[in-house]
Amino acid sequence: MSHVLSTAPLTAPERAERWHEAVSRTFVPLDVTLLERDPAPGSIVGRRLGGLRIVDVAAGPQTVTRSSRLIARDGQEFLTLSLQHQGSSLKEQDGRESVVRPGEFSLSDSSRRFRKRLDGHFRFTAFHFPRHQLRVPDEDLRAVTATAFGTGPGSGALVARYFSRMAREAAGFDDAVGRQVAATALDLLALLIDERRGRLAPASPESARATLVRVQDHIMRSLSDPALSPAGIAAAHFMSVRSLHKLFQAEGLTVGGWIRLQRLERSRRDLLRPDAQSGGVAAVARRWGFVSPSHFSRSFRAAYGMTPSQWQCDGTPDARSAALAG
């Protein structure tokens, strides 16, 4: 379920008041000052994924402040990871300030004062969640707020890529998968903070989960290769095949089963696209790394109870909508 707000239908004087209310209702109570004499239209599109609220925000120049007065009034403890897409923001918290540019992200903590200034038209995706869901010490969290992540060496780029993909594909996850995806995202974020603080423990569960996410990211980018195999995946990540299988087993998965599921889900989606009618089932199978149309058809029937051709013709409206949304 998503909610959408747009101030486009409102007059310029009405936009400021409505926008202030919407921002505070979506996140936590905030003071919002629009920096244009005639405020540009703004939009907020939100949905939930597990314990995360994912919110796409686009608007014109403004400042957003979380003051001591507001903190004392509501006492809410939420964290927000903001992934910048357009424009830059100046973030201030815990005695630091940083400029967050497109492709980068930053963290803010609602239990302490912060300020965010956006001098131009902007667009970002925010991931909003209760503080207790991120398992890191307060000292470590204070050390990384108002810090720009997402480029350069380390795990920042991986975290940015994972959160960005999670936002794009959120509509296609069912509740169980959504909770797992959101939990993995926060594990990755905890890993990044550990790395930044110099206390990364290679044997920790967070480290194993992050390694799994890196491996799965590699697999997703290689799904079209029919030669994709556990041996090749393990070699690309400088680990043994046995260690690779253990990573997946810890999550109740198998390497081959996970690869097959990803290929099938993407094939199921592509079969509903108009160009699949002319290209045929075989073309979709090849696109996602299946070695032969017959192997693809058997796997598809085993997973979904119908052949690929039947799915093209007879998929239920709800199922078709879910596949296309994914």
N, C-alpha and C positions, 0 to 999 in steps of 0.2 A: 504494500500500500504506500502510495506516495502522496505528498501534498505539494501544491503549487500556489505560489503567490506572485502576482505581477502588479506593479503600480502604474503600468502603462495607461490603463483607462482613466486614471485620476488626474485632476488638475495639478499643476506644479505645487501650489500651496498645500494640497492634501497629501502629497507624496511623503513629505518629511515626517509627518505624524504617523502615517500608516507604516512607513519603513521602520521607524524607531520601535514601534510596537511589534512588528514582525520579527526583527532581529532579536529582540529580547525574549520573545516567546519561543523562538527556534533554539536559541542557545541558553544563555543566562541573562538576567537583567544587566543591561549595558546602557551607557550614555552614547548616543550617536549624533554626530554633527555633520550635516551635509555641507560640502564646500562649494557648491554651485548656487548661484542666485536663483536659477530655475532648475531644480533638481531633475536629472535625467531619470528615465524609468529604471526600476530595479526589479530583479526577479529572484525568487528563492524556490528551489525544487528540492524536496527532501524525501528520503525513504529510509527504512530500517533494514539492517543486516545483522542478525544476531544481537549483540549488545551495542552495536554501533549505530549512530544516526549519521547518514551520509547526506550532505547538503551541498547543492550547487548554488553558488551565489554570484550574481552579476549586477553591477550598478556603477554609479559615477563616483567622483572624488568624495571622500568622507574620512572622518576619524571616529574610532570606536574605543571607548575607555571603560575599564572595569575599575571603579574607584573603591576606596576603603568604605565609603558610605554604603555602596551597594553590597559589598561583601558582608558587612556587619548586618545588613538587613535580611539577606537570604541564606548566607552561609553555605551555598552549594559548592560541591567539590567535583568539578568536571574538568577533563582535559580536552583540548581541541587541536587536532593536527590539521593544518591548512596547507593544501597543495596548490600552489599558484599556477594559473594557466595563462593569464593575460594581465599586463600591468605589473607593477612592483609594489610591495608594501614595506613600510618601516615598522618593525616590531620592537617593543620595549617591555622588558620584564626582568626582575631580579638583578637590577643594576647593569643590564646589557641591552644593547640595541643592535639590530642587524637589518639589512635590506634583503628581502626575499624576492627573488626574480622568477620568471616563468621556468617551470621544471623543478623548482626547489620547494621545500616544505619547512614548516616550523611548528613548534609546540607552544601552547599557552595553557596556564593553569588558572582556573577561575577562583581559586582560594586566595590568590594574591593579586595585587594591583598589576594591571598591564594596559598598554596602549598600542593601538594599531592605526597607522595613517596610510591612506591610499590617495595619492595625488592625482591620479588619472582614472579613466574608465578601466574596470578590472573584472576578472572572472577567476574564481577559485573554487575548489571542492574542499569542504570541511568534513572531518571525521570527528564526531563529538561523542564522548563516552565517559562514564563515571570514573573518577580517579582510581578507585580500588581495583579496577580491572587491569591496570597496568602494574605488573609486579616488579617495581623498582623502588629502592629507598628514596625518601623525600630529598635527601642530600644530593643524590644523583639526578633526580628530576630538576631540582633547582639549578643544577649546573648546565642544563641543556635547553631551558626555555629561551625563547627569543634568539635562537640560533638557526641559521640557514643550513639545511641539509639537502642532499640530492645530487650533488655533483662531486667530482673528485674521487680519490681512492676510498676504500672501505665499503661499508654496507649501506651507506646513504642512498646511492643510486638504486640498489636493489629494493629498498623499502619504498622509494618513490614509485618505482615501476610496479611493485606489487599492489600498493594502495590505488594507483591509477587504474590498473586492470580490474581490481576488485570493484571499483565504482562503476566501470563500464559494464561489467557482467552481472551486477547485483540482481537485476531483474530476473535472471535466468536460474537463480539458485532457489531450491526449496529450503524450508526452515532448518533442517538438520545440516545440510551442506553450508548454508549461510552462517550458522553459528560456528562451524568448524573453520570456515574461511576467515571470519572475523577474529577468532581466537588466534589463528596463525598470524594474522596481521599484527596483533598486539605482541605476540612472541617475537616477531621480527623487530618491532620497535624496541622492545626490551633488550634484544641482542645489540642493536645499534647503540643504545645508551651505555650498555656494558662495554662495548668496544671503545666508545668515546672516553669513557672513564678509566680505561686501561685495566679493567678487571674481568675481561672475558674469560670464562671457564670453558675450555673446549669440550669437556664431558657433560656440561649442563644440558638439561632437556631443551632449553631455549636454543642452544647451539645446534643440537641435533635437528630441531624443527627448522631452524634457519637453513641448515644444509639441505634438508629435504625440499624446501621451497626453491633454493637455487637449482637443485636437480630438476624439479618439476618445471621451472622456468625454461631450462635448457630443452627439456622434452617438448614443451609446447612450441618452441621455436623450430623444432625438428620433426614435427608430426608428419610432414609430407614425405619424409625420407623413408622408403620401405625397408632400408637397411638398418634403421634405428634398432639398437639392441642393448641389453643390459651391459654387455662387455664394452661397447663403444661409449655408453653413458658413463660407466665407471671410470674408464680411461680419461674421459674429458674432465673428470673432477678429481683425478689423482687418488682414487680409492679402489679397493678390491671389489669384485662383483659381490662377494659375500657381504661386505659392509653396505653396499648399495641395497641389497635385499633386506638387510636388517633395518635400514632407515624406513623402508616402506612397511615392513612387518610391524614396527612399533606403532604404526597408525592403523593397523588392521588391513593393510593393502598389499598387493603384489605389484611388482614393476610392470609385468606384462598386462595384468588386468587394468591397471590405471591408464596405461598407454591406449589400450583397446577402447576403454570407456571414453577417453577424450576424443579419439578418432570417430567413434560412433556418434557422439553428441554433436560434433561439428558437421559430420555427414548428414545427420538427421535434419539439422538446421538448413544446410545448403540444398537438400533435396526439395525444399519448399520454395526456393528462389526461382524466378521466371526462367533464368538461363539454364537451369537444370533440366527443364523439359526438352530443350533442344540438344543439350550436350549429352544427356543420358546418364543413367545410373553409373555406368562404368567410369565416366569422366569424374564424377564425384568421388568414387572409390579411389581412383588414382590420386586425386588431389590430396587425400588425407592418408596416403601411405599404405593402402591395402594392396596386397600383392596380386589379387585377381578379383574379378567381379563375383565369382562363385564364393570365394572366401568371405567377401564383404556381405553377400546376401545371407550366408549361414550365420555370421556373427550378428547381423542386424536382426534376423528373425529370433535368434536366441535371446537377444537383449530386450526386444520390444514386442515380440509375439506377432509380427507381420513382416512381409518382405519390404524392401525399399520401394518397390513399385506400388504396393498397397498403401504404404505410408503417404506417398505422393498423392494418391487418389482419395484415400479414406481416413487420413488422420483427423481426429476430432478437432473442432474449432479451438477448444481450450488447449489441447496439446500442441496444435500448430502455432497458436499465439505464444505459448511458453517457449517453444523452440526458436521462433523468430526473435523473441525478446532476448534470448540468451545469445 
